[in-house]
Amino acid sequence: MNALRGFAWLLLLQSAGELLAHGLHLPFPGPVVGMVLLLFALGFQAVREPVAACADYLLSHLSLLFVPVGVGVMTHLALVSEYGVRMLLAIVLSTWIGLAVTALVLRALTQRAHPQE
């Protein structure tokens, strides 16, 4: 029952995020706003315990969430075989670019915080 309350909190905060994003014309998606709301809501015990129970339950069944992806790949196997190498190349390159940009930003911020070192 506690996990169900946690799921209700998650849905409520996501819905509130959607309402805020659309109502205030924010440049962020509703689920992102909902996650920020969740971050602040986790400061309260009444939210933290049920959400933790829900998270434990969802994580125990995480493998089920990969089934739709596997079915999608099998359904579109012709596309994957035709464009698979290009998709793999795009994924690898974008990952490396993201890592490089993150490292450069971290280095710049570290040097800015400690200019003498």
Secondary structure, 3 states (H helix, E strand, C coil): CHHHHHHHHHHHHHHHHHHHHHHCCCCCCHHHHHHHHHHHHCCCHHHHHHHHHHHHHHHHCHHHHHHHHHHHHHHCHHHHHHHHHHHHHHHHHHHHHHHHHHHHHHHHHHHHHCCCC
